[in-house]
Amino acid sequence: MILKNKAKLIRVLSTFSALCLSIIASATVLSGCRVYKEQGKTGINVLKTLKNTLIIGLPADATNLIGNMAADAPTAEITSQIYDGLIRYNRNLKIVSDLAKSWKISDGGKIITFYLRRNVYWQNGQKFTAKDVLFTYRLMINPKTPTPYAAEYLRVYKAKIIGKYIFRVVYKKPYAPALSSWGLSILPEKLLKGKNLMTTKLRSRPVGTGPYKFYKWIHGYEIILEANPHYFMGTPHIKRLIYRIVPDSSAMFLMLKSNGIDYMGLNPIQFKYESDSKKFLSRYVKYIHPSLSFTFLGYNLLDPLFKSIKVRQALSYAVNKKEIIKGALLGLGMPSYGSFMPGTYFYNKNIKKYPYNPRKALILLNEKGWHLKDGILKKNGAPFRFTILTPQGNLERLSAAEIMQQNFRKIGIKVDIRVMEWTSLISEFIMKKRFQAVLLGFTITPDPYDNASIFMSSDIVPNGLNFTSFKDAEIDSLFRKARSTFNLKKQRKYYFKIQRLIAREAPYTFLYIPYAMPVVRADINGIKPAPAGIGYDIRNWYYTGFTY
């Protein structure tokens, strides 16, 4: 899922290419990012014929194709190529211009004036103007709009058009995340005004301003995009992107080796044991880096089993993260202790970490009336039993769930595992809070306030990202204070305390930061590894003419 995936970040933090700022300094052979012979030295024959299509393996289908209306990574991956925001994050995860060529911040940060580009067209040929931005804003704050991102735009006091290409937002109080929030997908007013977002044809045939435009969607099979010849930053070199939907990673890898896919994310077994032959490395480029994401076990706090803090803490003590990283990830990951980006100014490393300690787990459970008898943990005669939901096609998460199942069994807890198709899991179970525990991942973004969307009580709403229903008045207050000041030292103080409180409350058992292991055909050039990974600028990729 996207925090954050938000959709605004996905071009930077793509499914296969997010890179951890705190760890990666350069793209060096194996120890950094690259595991292959340099392009041009692989012995591959060079032809003058250039390819025009890039086939990308996608582990799940999109839920819809209107930007800002979904929080899942597959949807955001696709829509990021179709839509633009006023700003975006560049290869170094810094905010730069997008549809807005520049902006001015005034009145102590309470006013942002965006000066929009004049040479931008919607993919149906209509001109982009400030009316589209105002329309998008009004759509985001409309309670009938099915979006998980409304909270950020409800902070706006006034939004108005100053001129055809000037848009201004005014806040009553300073709002530190204001600028980054305007990376949301801007939507076309003329095509969506007055439309029902649940039934409009743009859900499956979108129109944006981005580098690629929609061509075809065969649900459950593939989504095809074509290069936008009128894109304001220049037509992409690769003329067609085909997102091939393959939930099974083994099947996807076979398709890669048979030239049915050009770009995918490897799982640990594939990376370590199935892609090291000379033949494979002559045909493909492998990358490895810590992803900008974390994997967690989230508890439904509406379920009586998980209401107690001590019970949730006990569950965290009962999980062996090292065993999960070794067994499920084959060592290709690192422990996760929270949702903030490691190594950054706002990351607090001095928080409660819950080292593996089943004895400590049982002590805490005993204090809440749970006692181990004949190998079964019971309270008032009822056994401690729950189900973990996890998405289909992710072998690492399934292995992690099975290891946790064994961990919990050691303290008498019976855990069932249910693997589900992605769109059904999100729409019918997660968003409707029809679960006990869920094993998922979230994107880590450069903006620490993005964590508010999963931990503030105001986001316990339909389609909201706080689907665990976590509430803490002090954390709510600290997030409000952090967003209301531009003083970085004060922000850091608030965010440090937020992290300590989240660790204490344990609404999640934070598990690991997986390594991203994308692999790309060796005849694709223009890939430049950076803090944002490799997929932040697919529009600049091109084929060198290699063939097999």
C-alpha positions as a Python dict, from the first residue, in 0.01 Angstrom:
ca = {
    (1, 'M'): (0, 0, 0),
    (2, 'I'): (88, 360, -51),
    (3, 'L'): (122, 607, 236),
    (4, 'K'): (263, 535, 2),
    (5, 'N'): (249, 526, -110),
    (6, 'K'): (82, 840, -172),
    (7, 'A'): (6, 844, -539),
    (8, 'K'): (204, 1170, -566),
    (9, 'L'): (525, 985, -481),
    (10, 'I'): (489, 673, -684),
    (11, 'R'): (688, 791, -985),
    (12, 'V'): (972, 834, -738),
    (13, 'L'): (893, 550, -501),
    (14, 'S'): (781, 292, -755),
    (15, 'T'): (692, -64, -670),
    (16, 'F'): (1032, -189, -776),
    (17, 'S'): (1265, 108, -730),
    (18, 'A'): (1248, 285, -394),
    (19, 'L'): (1590, 345, -240),
    (20, 'C'): (1675, 411, 125),
    (21, 'L'): (1846, 750, 167),
    (22, 'S'): (2024, 650, 485),
    (23, 'I'): (2206, 358, 327),
    (24, 'I'): (2271, 408, -41),
    (25, 'A'): (2548, 651, -131),
    (26, 'S'): (2636, 533, -479),
    (27, 'A'): (2563, 268, -740),
    (28, 'T'): (2866, 42, -713),
    (29, 'V'): (2904, -316, -824),
    (30, 'L'): (2717, -554, -590),
    (31, 'S'): (2797, -363, -271),
    (32, 'G'): (2586, -76, -397),
    (33, 'C'): (2327, -125, -666),
    (34, 'R'): (2456, -304, -976),
    (35, 'V'): (2529, -671, -1032),
    (36, 'Y'): (2627, -710, -1396),
    (37, 'K'): (2888, -639, -1659),
    (38, 'E'): (2886, -282, -1781),
    (39, 'Q'): (2648, -214, -2068),
    (40, 'G'): (2826, -238, -2398),
    (41, 'K'): (3070, -499, -2261),
    (42, 'T'): (2833, -790, -2230),
    (43, 'G'): (2904, -954, -2562),
    (44, 'I'): (2546, -897, -2678),
    (45, 'N'): (2509, -825, -3047),
    (46, 'V'): (2413, -469, -3126),
    (47, 'L'): (2149, -404, -3389),
    (48, 'K'): (2035, -71, -3524),
    (49, 'T'): (1673, -170, -3470),
    (50, 'L'): (1536, 4, -3161),
    (51, 'K'): (1261, -138, -2943),
    (52, 'N'): (956, 69, -2858),
    (53, 'T'): (784, -130, -2584),
    (54, 'L'): (867, -195, -2218),
    (55, 'I'): (677, -479, -2051),
    (56, 'I'): (664, -440, -1674),
    (57, 'G'): (564, -721, -1442),
    (58, 'L'): (295, -611, -1196),
    (59, 'P'): (198, -846, -910),
    (60, 'A'): (-161, -721, -884),
    (61, 'D'): (-422, -538, -1089),
    (62, 'A'): (-513, -175, -1033),
    (63, 'T'): (-836, -98, -849),
    (64, 'N'): (-925, 205, -1065),
    (65, 'L'): (-737, 458, -1276),
    (66, 'I'): (-844, 792, -1130),
    (67, 'G'): (-550, 945, -948),
    (68, 'N'): (-595, 1009, -573),
    (69, 'M'): (-884, 761, -542),
    (70, 'A'): (-684, 458, -427),
    (71, 'A'): (-404, 382, -183),
    (72, 'D'): (-264, 60, -331),
    (73, 'A'): (74, 44, -502),
    (74, 'P'): (-36, -113, -835),
    (75, 'T'): (-293, 162, -893),
    (76, 'A'): (-47, 435, -797),
    (77, 'E'): (223, 283, -1018),
    (78, 'I'): (-2, 311, -1322),
    (79, 'T'): (-162, 647, -1247),
    (80, 'S'): (174, 810, -1175),
    (81, 'Q'): (256, 774, -1544),
    (82, 'I'): (-79, 923, -1652),
    (83, 'Y'): (-115, 1223, -1418),
    (84, 'D'): (104, 1502, -1284),
    (85, 'G'): (99, 1708, -966),
    (86, 'L'): (187, 2070, -912),
    (87, 'I'): (516, 1953, -761),
    (88, 'R'): (702, 1623, -756),
    (89, 'Y'): (999, 1457, -590),
    (90, 'N'): (1313, 1427, -802),
    (91, 'R'): (1580, 1156, -810),
    (92, 'N'): (1724, 1287, -482),
    (93, 'L'): (1381, 1302, -316),
    (94, 'K'): (1379, 1681, -325),
    (95, 'I'): (1068, 1881, -415),
    (96, 'V'): (1088, 2030, -766),
    (97, 'S'): (845, 2183, -1013),
    (98, 'D'): (596, 1979, -1215),
    (99, 'L'): (273, 2138, -1343),
    (100, 'A'): (369, 2443, -1141),
    (101, 'K'): (682, 2596, -1291),
    (102, 'S'): (740, 2789, -967),
    (103, 'W'): (574, 2893, -642),
    (104, 'K'): (594, 3159, -375),
    (105, 'I'): (541, 3098, -3),
    (106, 'S'): (436, 3402, 200),
    (107, 'D'): (271, 3522, 522),
    (108, 'G'): (483, 3297, 739),
    (109, 'G'): (401, 2990, 534),
    (110, 'K'): (25, 3037, 536),
    (111, 'I'): (-2, 3130, 166),
    (112, 'I'): (132, 2938, -132),
    (113, 'T'): (96, 3088, -478),
    (114, 'F'): (159, 2844, -765),
    (115, 'Y'): (257, 2977, -1106),
    (116, 'L'): (145, 2713, -1355),
    (117, 'R'): (302, 2608, -1682),
    (118, 'R'): (129, 2745, -1990),
    (119, 'N'): (232, 2475, -2238),
    (120, 'V'): (46, 2181, -2078),
    (121, 'Y'): (-236, 1993, -2248),
    (122, 'W'): (-464, 1718, -2129),
    (123, 'Q'): (-421, 1398, -2326),
    (124, 'N'): (-748, 1470, -2512),
    (125, 'G'): (-601, 1796, -2645),
    (126, 'Q'): (-769, 2041, -2406),
    (127, 'K'): (-560, 2307, -2233),
    (128, 'F'): (-462, 2268, -1869),
    (129, 'T'): (-541, 2572, -1650),
    (130, 'A'): (-582, 2674, -1289),
    (131, 'K'): (-949, 2570, -1311),
    (132, 'D'): (-835, 2208, -1314),
    (133, 'V'): (-635, 2259, -996),
    (134, 'L'): (-925, 2426, -815),
    (135, 'F'): (-1158, 2151, -934),
    (136, 'T'): (-922, 1883, -803),
    (137, 'Y'): (-898, 2055, -466),
    (138, 'R'): (-1278, 2081, -436),
    (139, 'L'): (-1307, 1716, -535),
    (140, 'M'): (-1065, 1615, -260),
    (141, 'I'): (-1261, 1791, 14),
    (142, 'N'): (-1600, 1670, -107),
    (143, 'P'): (-1723, 1413, 148),
    (144, 'K'): (-1869, 1208, -138),
    (145, 'T'): (-1526, 1159, -295),
    (146, 'P'): (-1387, 810, -216),
    (147, 'T'): (-1031, 912, -133),
    (148, 'P'): (-801, 834, 161),
    (149, 'Y'): (-621, 1169, 124),
    (150, 'A'): (-890, 1425, 206),
    (151, 'A'): (-748, 1526, 545),
    (152, 'E'): (-456, 1721, 400),
    (153, 'Y'): (-678, 1941, 186),
    (154, 'L'): (-932, 2006, 457),
    (155, 'R'): (-654, 2215, 618),
    (156, 'V'): (-688, 2471, 339),
    (157, 'Y'): (-882, 2782, 446),
    (158, 'K'): (-920, 2928, 96),
    (159, 'A'): (-828, 2812, -252),
    (160, 'K'): (-872, 3048, -544),
    (161, 'I'): (-773, 3124, -899),
    (162, 'I'): (-571, 3446, -931),
    (163, 'G'): (-529, 3417, -1306),
    (164, 'K'): (-565, 3155, -1576),
    (165, 'Y'): (-229, 3011, -1472),
    (166, 'I'): (-203, 3121, -1109),
    (167, 'F'): (-349, 2922, -822),
    (168, 'R'): (-333, 3024, -456),
    (169, 'V'): (-405, 2838, -133),
    (170, 'V'): (-438, 3002, 207),
    (171, 'Y'): (-411, 2828, 543),
    (172, 'K'): (-535, 2971, 873),
    (173, 'K'): (-223, 2844, 1045),
    (174, 'P'): (121, 2749, 916),
    (175, 'Y'): (104, 2399, 773),
    (176, 'A'): (448, 2244, 731),
    (177, 'P'): (347, 1963, 486),
    (178, 'A'): (151, 2206, 267),
    (179, 'L'): (390, 2222, -28),
    (180, 'S'): (449, 1847, -52),
    (181, 'S'): (75, 1782, -42),
    (182, 'W'): (35, 1946, -383),
    (183, 'G'): (200, 1653, -552),
    (184, 'L'): (-147, 1498, -578),
    (185, 'S'): (-270, 1402, -925),
    (186, 'I'): (-443, 1697, -1090),
    (187, 'L'): (-765, 1588, -1262),
    (188, 'P'): (-946, 1733, -1567),
    (189, 'E'): (-1239, 1955, -1473),
    (190, 'K'): (-1416, 1940, -1809),
    (191, 'L'): (-1422, 1561, -1809),
    (192, 'L'): (-1508, 1495, -1444),
    (193, 'K'): (-1724, 1788, -1336),
    (194, 'G'): (-2063, 1661, -1227),
    (195, 'K'): (-1965, 1298, -1277),
    (196, 'N'): (-2012, 1014, -1031),
    (197, 'L'): (-1659, 901, -949),
    (198, 'M'): (-1778, 546, -888),
    (199, 'T'): (-1933, 507, -1232),
    (200, 'T'): (-1753, 749, -1465),
    (201, 'K'): (-1574, 590, -1759),
    (202, 'L'): (-1255, 772, -1652),
    (203, 'R'): (-1216, 509, -1380),
    (204, 'S'): (-1109, 271, -1654),
    (205, 'R'): (-1020, 515, -1935),
    (206, 'P'): (-832, 800, -1765),
    (207, 'V'): (-712, 1127, -1915),
    (208, 'G'): (-419, 1307, -1756),
    (209, 'T'): (-129, 1535, -1845),
    (210, 'G'): (151, 1286, -1772),
    (211, 'P'): (421, 1127, -1987),
    (212, 'Y'): (203, 829, -2084),
    (213, 'K'): (-161, 812, -2185),
    (214, 'F'): (-409, 532, -2145),
    (215, 'Y'): (-458, 284, -2430),
    (216, 'K'): (-614, -40, -2302),
    (217, 'W'): (-702, -226, -1981),
    (218, 'I'): (-778, -596, -1987),
    (219, 'H'): (-873, -655, -1624),
    (220, 'G'): (-657, -913, -1453),
    (221, 'Y'): (-422, -938, -1752),
    (222, 'E'): (-261, -614, -1861),
    (223, 'I'): (-277, -235, -1873),
    (224, 'I'): (-126, -63, -2176),
    (225, 'L'): (-7, 298, -2186),
    (226, 'E'): (130, 490, -2483),
    (227, 'A'): (377, 777, -2489),
    (228, 'N'): (215, 1119, -2474),
    (229, 'P'): (346, 1308, -2780),
    (230, 'H'): (244, 1640, -2624),
    (231, 'Y'): (399, 1587, -2281),
    (232, 'F'): (537, 1919, -2164),
    (233, 'M'): (875, 1769, -2067),
    (234, 'G'): (916, 1590, -2399),
    (235, 'T'): (783, 1268, -2546),
    (236, 'P'): (917, 958, -2364),
    (237, 'H'): (1174, 754, -2557),
    (238, 'I'): (993, 424, -2501),
    (239, 'K'): (665, 452, -2685),
    (240, 'R'): (458, 192, -2502),
    (241, 'L'): (442, 59, -2147),
    (242, 'I'): (266, -271, -2094),
    (243, 'Y'): (196, -359, -1733),
    (244, 'R'): (154, -738, -1735),
    (245, 'I'): (-40, -855, -1429),
    (246, 'V'): (110, -1177, -1292),
    (247, 'P'): (25, -1249, -926),
    (248, 'D'): (262, -1547, -907),
    (249, 'S'): (627, -1437, -886),
    (250, 'S'): (757, -1773, -1021),
    (251, 'A'): (540, -1740, -1329),
    (252, 'M'): (654, -1381, -1373),
    (253, 'F'): (1019, -1487, -1354),
    (254, 'L'): (964, -1754, -1621),
    (255, 'M'): (806, -1486, -1840),
    (256, 'L'): (1110, -1265, -1785),
    (257, 'K'): (1348, -1539, -1896),
    (258, 'S'): (1136, -1611, -2204),
    (259, 'N'): (1130, -1241, -2303),
    (260, 'G'): (766, -1198, -2201),
    (261, 'I'): (859, -932, -1942),
    (262, 'D'): (1138, -673, -1949),
    (263, 'Y'): (1132, -530, -1596),
    (264, 'M'): (1021, -687, -1267),
    (265, 'G'): (1109, -718, -902),
    (266, 'L'): (1287, -1037, -800),
    (267, 'N'): (1213, -1222, -479),
    (268, 'P'): (1504, -1333, -256),
    (269, 'I'): (1524, -1687, -397),
    (270, 'Q'): (1527, -1556, -753),
    (271, 'F'): (1788, -1294, -672),
    (272, 'K'): (2026, -1522, -480),
    (273, 'Y'): (1992, -1855, -656),
    (274, 'E'): (1816, -1827, -990),
    (275, 'S'): (1972, -1527, -1162),
    (276, 'D'): (2348, -1563, -1132),
    (277, 'S'): (2434, -1756, -1446),
    (278, 'K'): (2652, -1593, -1710),
    (279, 'K'): (2371, -1624, -1959),
    (280, 'F'): (2126, -1444, -1733),
    (281, 'L'): (2371, -1166, -1644),
    (282, 'S'): (2450, -1112, -2010),
    (283, 'R'): (2083, -1045, -2077),
    (284, 'Y'): (1966, -861, -1765),
    (285, 'V'): (2080, -599, -1516),
    (286, 'K'): (2016, -673, -1148),
    (287, 'Y'): (1987, -405, -881),
    (288, 'I'): (1962, -443, -506),
    (289, 'H'): (1894, -179, -241),
    (290, 'P'): (1685, -131, 72),
    (291, 'S'): (1338, -27, -34),
    (292, 'L'): (1162, 282, 91),
    (293, 'S'): (899, 67, 255),
    (294, 'F'): (833, -133, 567),
    (295, 'T'): (640, -452, 628),
    (296, 'F'): (422, -488, 934),
    (297, 'L'): (160, -698, 1109),
    (298, 'G'): (-130, -463, 1177),
    (299, 'Y'): (-400, -538, 1433),
    (300, 'N'): (-767, -446, 1409),
    (301, 'L'): (-805, -257, 1736),
    (302, 'L'): (-1183, -292, 1715),
    (303, 'D'): (-1133, -664, 1784),
    (304, 'P'): (-1146, -737, 2161),
    (305, 'L'): (-834, -955, 2130),
    (306, 'F'): (-614, -656, 2048),
    (307, 'K'): (-756, -376, 2262),
    (308, 'S'): (-495, -416, 2536),
    (309, 'I'): (-158, -245, 2489),
    (310, 'K'): (13, -519, 2688),
    (311, 'V'): (-133, -786, 2461),
    (312, 'R'): (-6, -604, 2151),
    (313, 'Q'): (334, -557, 2314),
    (314, 'A'): (339, -928, 2397),
    (315, 'L'): (269, -1017, 2035),
    (316, 'S'): (562, -800, 1927),
    (317, 'Y'): (793, -971, 2177),
    (318, 'A'): (675, -1308, 2044),
    (319, 'V'): (788, -1237, 1686),
    (320, 'N'): (1143, -1328, 1587),
    (321, 'K'): (1238, -1062, 1328),
    (322, 'K'): (1585, -1206, 1274),
    (323, 'E'): (1436, -1543, 1189),
    (324, 'I'): (1194, -1381, 946),
    (325, 'I'): (1470, -1186, 770),
    (326, 'K'): (1690, -1495, 751),
    (327, 'G'): (1417, -1741, 656),
    (328, 'A'): (1169, -1539, 450),
    (329, 'L'): (1407, -1284, 297),
    (330, 'L'): (1724, -1498, 288),
    (331, 'G'): (1898, -1212, 467),
    (332, 'L'): (1796, -955, 205),
    (333, 'G'): (1634, -709, 442),
    (334, 'M'): (1674, -533, 774),
    (335, 'P'): (1464, -504, 1090),
    (336, 'S'): (1198, -234, 1098),
    (337, 'Y'): (1119, -47, 1419),
    (338, 'G'): (879, 215, 1291),
    (339, 'S'): (726, 394, 996),
    (340, 'F'): (963, 692, 972),
    (341, 'M'): (1246, 692, 720),
    (342, 'P'): (1563, 552, 883),
    (343, 'G'): (1868, 774, 899),
    (344, 'T'): (1684, 1100, 841),
    (345, 'Y'): (1667, 1403, 1069),
    (346, 'F'): (1325, 1304, 1199),
    (347, 'Y'): (1403, 936, 1266),
    (348, 'N'): (1420, 840, 1633),
    (349, 'K'): (1640, 535, 1680),
    (350, 'N'): (1598, 536, 2058),
    (351, 'I'): (1254, 379, 2085),
    (352, 'K'): (1119, 54, 2225),
    (353, 'K'): (1227, -222, 1985),
    (354, 'Y'): (1076, -548, 2120),
    (355, 'P'): (1361, -798, 2084),
    (356, 'Y'): (1248, -1158, 2053),
    (357, 'N'): (1151, -1271, 2404),
    (358, 'P'): (868, -1527, 2430),
    (359, 'R'): (909, -1539, 2808),
    (360, 'K'): (846, -1165, 2832),
    (361, 'A'): (549, -1208, 2598),
    (362, 'L'): (392, -1467, 2828),
    (363, 'I'): (447, -1251, 3136),
    (364, 'L'): (257, -963, 2973),
    (365, 'L'): (-20, -1194, 2858),
    (366, 'N'): (-51, -1342, 3208),
    (367, 'E'): (-99, -991, 3344),
    (368, 'K'): (-403, -955, 3116),
    (369, 'G'): (-557, -1286, 3221),
    (370, 'W'): (-415, -1514, 2951),
    (371, 'H'): (-260, -1837, 3079),
    (372, 'L'): (-86, -2125, 2909),
    (373, 'K'): (-247, -2464, 2976),
    (374, 'D'): (-164, -2785, 2787),
    (375, 'G'): (15, -2578, 2525),
    (376, 'I'): (-286, -2353, 2459),
    (377, 'L'): (-314, -1991, 2570),
    (378, 'K'): (-659, -1931, 2721),
    (379, 'K'): (-860, -1668, 2901),
    (380, 'N'): (-1187, -1761, 3070),
    (381, 'G'): (-1173, -2090, 2884),
    (382, 'A'): (-1146, -1931, 2537),
    (383, 'P'): (-827, -1989, 2333),
    (384, 'F'): (-623, -1701, 2187),
    (385, 'R'): (-671, -1750, 1814),
    (386, 'F'): (-671, -1512, 1520),
    (387, 'T'): (-629, -1498, 1141),
    (388, 'I'): (-364, -1311, 944),
    (389, 'L'): (-466, -1187, 599),
    (390, 'T'): (-194, -1132, 339),
    (391, 'P'): (-198, -1068, -38),
    (392, 'Q'): (-159, -1334, -302),
    (393, 'G'): (168, -1358, -493),
    (394, 'N'): (410, -1229, -230),
    (395, 'L'): (612, -1532, -126),
    (396, 'E'): (822, -1340, 126),
    (397, 'R'): (516, -1224, 318),
    (398, 'L'): (364, -1570, 310),
    (399, 'S'): (690, -1712, 448),
    (400, 'A'): (698, -1436, 710),
    (401, 'A'): (339, -1522, 810),
    (402, 'E'): (431, -1890, 844),
    (403, 'I'): (732, -1807, 1063),
    (404, 'M'): (514, -1586, 1284),
    (405, 'Q'): (260, -1868, 1299),
    (406, 'Q'): (534, -2088, 1449),
    (407, 'N'): (651, -1807, 1680),
    (408, 'F'): (300, -1758, 1819),
    (409, 'R'): (246, -2131, 1854),
    (410, 'K'): (538, -2142, 2099),
    (411, 'I'): (338, -1928, 2341),
    (412, 'G'): (12, -2114, 2283),
    (413, 'I'): (-150, -1883, 2025),
    (414, 'K'): (-318, -2044, 1726),
    (415, 'V'): (-279, -1840, 1407),
    (416, 'D'): (-451, -1910, 1076),
    (417, 'I'): (-322, -1763, 750),
    (418, 'R'): (-549, -1656, 467),
    (419, 'V'): (-397, -1554, 133),
    (420, 'M'): (-623, -1327, -71),
    (421, 'E'): (-643, -1165, -413),
    (422, 'W'): (-517, -808, -383),
    (423, 'T'): (-812, -595, -489),
    (424, 'S'): (-1055, -802, -284),
    (425, 'L'): (-827, -786, 20),
    (426, 'I'): (-808, -407, 3),
    (427, 'S'): (-1164, -317, -92),
    (428, 'E'): (-1366, -586, 84),
    (429, 'F'): (-1161, -658, 396),
    (430, 'I'): (-902, -391, 482),
    (431, 'M'): (-1105, -80, 404),
    (432, 'K'): (-1418, -235, 557),
    (433, 'K'): (-1221, -341, 868),
    (434, 'R'): (-1323, -703, 820),
    (435, 'F'): (-1000, -851, 953),
    (436, 'Q'): (-822, -940, 1275),
    (437, 'A'): (-462, -896, 1163),
    (438, 'V'): (-311, -813, 827),
    (439, 'L'): (41, -853, 690),
    (440, 'L'): (109, -562, 455),
    (441, 'G'): (369, -305, 357),
    (442, 'F'): (361, 73, 341),
    (443, 'T'): (581, 316, 152),
    (444, 'I'): (813, 533, 361),
    (445, 'T'): (814, 890, 229),
    (446, 'P'): (1053, 1181, 292),
    (447, 'D'): (776, 1380, 463),
    (448, 'P'): (742, 1267, 827),
    (449, 'Y'): (388, 1405, 845),
    (450, 'D'): (273, 1139, 599),
    (451, 'N'): (268, 906, 899),
    (452, 'A'): (-33, 1101, 1028),
    (453, 'S'): (-256, 933, 773),
    (454, 'I'): (-209, 593, 938),
    (455, 'F'): (-190, 697, 1303),
    (456, 'M'): (-423, 996, 1351),
    (457, 'S'): (-777, 924, 1468),
    (458, 'S'): (-916, 1165, 1207),
    (459, 'D'): (-822, 907, 942),
    (460, 'I'): (-1043, 636, 1091),
    (461, 'V'): (-1291, 698, 812),
    (462, 'P'): (-1419, 500, 513),
    (463, 'N'): (-1128, 459, 270),
    (464, 'G'): (-891, 606, 531),
    (465, 'L'): (-545, 461, 583),
    (466, 'N'): (-587, 426, 959),
    (467, 'F'): (-769, 99, 903),
    (468, 'T'): (-643, -46, 1233),
    (469, 'S'): (-863, 217, 1409),
    (470, 'F'): (-574, 334, 1627),
    (471, 'K'): (-657, 627, 1856),
    (472, 'D'): (-430, 826, 2084),
    (473, 'A'): (-516, 1184, 2181),
    (474, 'E'): (-157, 1275, 2261),
    (475, 'I'): (-30, 1150, 1926),
    (476, 'D'): (-307, 1343, 1750),
    (477, 'S'): (-200, 1658, 1934),
    (478, 'L'): (168, 1608, 1853),
    (479, 'F'): (97, 1562, 1482),
    (480, 'R'): (-106, 1884, 1487),
    (481, 'K'): (180, 2069, 1656),
    (482, 'A'): (436, 1928, 1410),
    (483, 'R'): (238, 2041, 1108),
    (484, 'S'): (185, 2390, 1255),
    (485, 'T'): (549, 2494, 1276),
    (486, 'F'): (831, 2538, 1026),
    (487, 'N'): (1088, 2520, 1307),
    (488, 'L'): (1270, 2194, 1230),
    (489, 'K'): (1396, 2150, 1586),
    (490, 'K'): (1041, 2172, 1719),
    (491, 'Q'): (916, 1936, 1450),
    (492, 'R'): (1190, 1690, 1541),
    (493, 'K'): (1094, 1706, 1908),
    (494, 'Y'): (730, 1630, 1826),
    (495, 'Y'): (810, 1351, 1580),
    (496, 'F'): (1055, 1188, 1820),
    (497, 'K'): (787, 1172, 2086),
    (498, 'I'): (530, 1043, 1836),
    (499, 'Q'): (764, 756, 1751),
    (500, 'R'): (817, 672, 2118),
    (501, 'L'): (442, 666, 2179),
    (502, 'I'): (366, 454, 1870),
    (503, 'A'): (632, 206, 1977),
    (504, 'R'): (479, 189, 2324),
    (505, 'E'): (121, 154, 2198),
    (506, 'A'): (221, -112, 1941),
    (507, 'P'): (-74, -90, 1697),
    (508, 'Y'): (161, -266, 1455),
    (509, 'T'): (431, -524, 1499),
    (510, 'F'): (694, -366, 1275),
    (511, 'L'): (879, -646, 1096),
    (512, 'Y'): (1132, -556, 829),
    (513, 'I'): (1248, -325, 552),
    (514, 'P'): (1282, -552, 248),
    (515, 'Y'): (1545, -502, -16),
    (516, 'A'): (1416, -402, -355),
    (517, 'M'): (1563, -626, -626),
    (518, 'P'): (1454, -498, -966),
    (519, 'V'): (1588, -658, -1280),
    (520, 'V'): (1583, -495, -1623),
    (521, 'R'): (1675, -603, -1973),
    (522, 'A'): (2041, -522, -2046),
    (523, 'D'): (1955, -342, -2369),
    (524, 'I'): (1766, -67, -2184),
    (525, 'N'): (1975, 240, -2126),
    (526, 'G'): (1923, 567, -1940),
    (527, 'I'): (1882, 404, -1598),
    (528, 'K'): (2049, 617, -1333),
    (529, 'P'): (2033, 475, -978),
    (530, 'A'): (1970, 745, -720),
    (531, 'P'): (1819, 790, -374),
    (532, 'A'): (1481, 753, -549),
    (533, 'G'): (1580, 416, -694),
    (534, 'I'): (1570, 342, -1066),
    (535, 'G'): (1205, 379, -1172),
    (536, 'Y'): (1164, 751, -1108),
    (537, 'D'): (1230, 848, -1472),
    (538, 'I'): (1111, 567, -1700),
    (539, 'R'): (1028, 833, -1959),
    (540, 'N'): (1405, 882, -2007),
    (541, 'W'): (1482, 513, -2058),
    (542, 'Y'): (1560, 393, -2408),
    (543, 'Y'): (1674, 81, -2591),
    (544, 'T'): (2032, 61, -2714),
    (545, 'G'): (1951, -191, -2984),
    (546, 'F'): (2060, -510, -2809),
    (547, 'T'): (1882, -828, -2907),
    (548, 'Y'): (1910, -1190, -2797),
}
